Amino acid sequence: MAERTRNTGDTAVAIPKSRTAKKVAKPPPYKVLLHNDNYTTMEFVVEVLQAVFHHNLERATRIMLQVHQRGVGVAGTYPMEVAETKAAKVMSLARAAEFPLLCTVEPE
């Protein structure tokens, strides 16, 4: 039987666990804010909160009243990309309905 020679590249090297187990940081949250104006109807704001942010009627109405009474309300908190996408969707729906509703994103 022929003797097998061992190449140096055939050996397995154990990698320490500290080098392989890296923790991935959670993305920072961003708030999606709706701003009050004198033209956008309360009903439209409730519809947007239900369609874009998937709030039920009661929660959407509560947020709409906060926007109306305080001038601004938090529609939701998401990672930056999701928050920006939802804000853009709100603005698109508002423009299509010819409302000047303003929706902004800011760090939490």
ROLOBA-788266 format. One record per residue (C-alpha): residue in one letter; chain; x, y negated, z negated. Coordinates in pm, whole numbers. Layout:
{r A, A, {X, Y, Z}}
...
END
This chain:
{r M, A, {0, 0, 0}}
{r A, A, {134, -341, 96}}
{r E, A, {192, -590, -178}}
{r R, A, {-10, -909, -141}}
{r T, A, {181, -1228, -175}}
{r R, A, {17, -1517, -347}}
{r N, A, {19, -1864, -194}}
{r T, A, {31, -2163, -427}}
{r G, A, {-284, -2300, -263}}
{r D, A, {-484, -1991, -373}}
{r T, A, {-499, -2084, -741}}
{r A, A, {-806, -2239, -894}}
{r V, A, {-755, -2546, -1102}}
{r A, A, {-993, -2622, -1385}}
{r I, A, {-1106, -2982, -1382}}
{r P, A, {-1163, -3126, -1727}}
{r K, A, {-1528, -3189, -1805}}
{r S, A, {-1465, -3556, -1877}}
{r R, A, {-1366, -3613, -1514}}
{r T, A, {-1673, -3447, -1362}}
{r A, A, {-1953, -3558, -1594}}
{r K, A, {-2009, -3924, -1509}}
{r K, A, {-2317, -4097, -1639}}
{r V, A, {-2512, -4297, -1387}}
{r A, A, {-2637, -4624, -1531}}
{r K, A, {-3008, -4699, -1501}}
{r P, A, {-3075, -4998, -1276}}
{r P, A, {-3175, -5311, -1467}}
{r P, A, {-3549, -5387, -1466}}
{r Y, A, {-3701, -5683, -1280}}
{r K, A, {-4038, -5847, -1344}}
{r V, A, {-4278, -5918, -1061}}
{r L, A, {-4457, -6244, -1143}}
{r L, A, {-4778, -6386, -999}}
{r H, A, {-4815, -6764, -1016}}
{r N, A, {-5141, -6956, -1047}}
{r D, A, {-5262, -7196, -779}}
{r N, A, {-5587, -7383, -719}}
{r Y, A, {-5691, -7193, -405}}
{r T, A, {-5637, -6818, -444}}
{r T, A, {-5952, -6654, -576}}
{r M, A, {-5954, -6450, -893}}
{r E, A, {-6112, -6163, -702}}
{r F, A, {-5825, -6157, -453}}
{r V, A, {-5568, -6147, -733}}
{r V, A, {-5750, -5852, -892}}
{r E, A, {-5760, -5673, -554}}
{r V, A, {-5385, -5728, -506}}
{r L, A, {-5308, -5600, -855}}
{r Q, A, {-5509, -5286, -784}}
{r A, A, {-5379, -5225, -431}}
{r V, A, {-5011, -5307, -471}}
{r F, A, {-4946, -5237, -840}}
{r H, A, {-5205, -4959, -889}}
{r H, A, {-5362, -5116, -1199}}
{r N, A, {-5713, -5015, -1295}}
{r L, A, {-5987, -5280, -1289}}
{r E, A, {-5961, -5361, -1660}}
{r R, A, {-5582, -5409, -1658}}
{r A, A, {-5591, -5602, -1329}}
{r T, A, {-5854, -5836, -1471}}
{r R, A, {-5648, -5891, -1786}}
{r I, A, {-5337, -5981, -1582}}
{r M, A, {-5542, -6207, -1353}}
{r L, A, {-5676, -6397, -1656}}
{r Q, A, {-5323, -6437, -1788}}
{r V, A, {-5217, -6582, -1452}}
{r H, A, {-5520, -6814, -1454}}
{r Q, A, {-5483, -6933, -1815}}
{r R, A, {-5104, -6944, -1859}}
{r G, A, {-5000, -7019, -1503}}
{r V, A, {-4801, -6698, -1459}}
{r G, A, {-4848, -6328, -1529}}
{r V, A, {-4635, -6015, -1509}}
{r A, A, {-4776, -5774, -1252}}
{r G, A, {-4518, -5506, -1329}}
{r T, A, {-4155, -5422, -1407}}
{r Y, A, {-3946, -5221, -1159}}
{r P, A, {-3592, -5168, -1028}}
{r M, A, {-3482, -5462, -811}}
{r E, A, {-3552, -5304, -469}}
{r V, A, {-3899, -5187, -569}}
{r A, A, {-3982, -5525, -727}}
{r E, A, {-3873, -5712, -414}}
{r T, A, {-4073, -5480, -191}}
{r K, A, {-4388, -5523, -399}}
{r A, A, {-4345, -5903, -407}}
{r A, A, {-4306, -5910, -29}}
{r K, A, {-4621, -5697, 10}}
{r V, A, {-4818, -5936, -214}}
{r M, A, {-4697, -6237, -14}}
{r S, A, {-4786, -6063, 312}}
{r L, A, {-5139, -5983, 192}}
{r A, A, {-5186, -6338, 63}}
{r R, A, {-5074, -6494, 392}}
{r A, A, {-5299, -6261, 591}}
{r A, A, {-5593, -6372, 374}}
{r E, A, {-5479, -6736, 406}}
{r F, A, {-5411, -6779, 33}}
{r P, A, {-5105, -6962, -105}}
{r L, A, {-5049, -6704, -383}}
{r L, A, {-4686, -6708, -499}}
{r C, A, {-4517, -6390, -615}}
{r T, A, {-4159, -6399, -749}}
{r V, A, {-3908, -6154, -897}}
{r E, A, {-3680, -6222, -1192}}
{r P, A, {-3459, -6011, -1420}}
{r E, A, {-3631, -5886, -1734}}
END
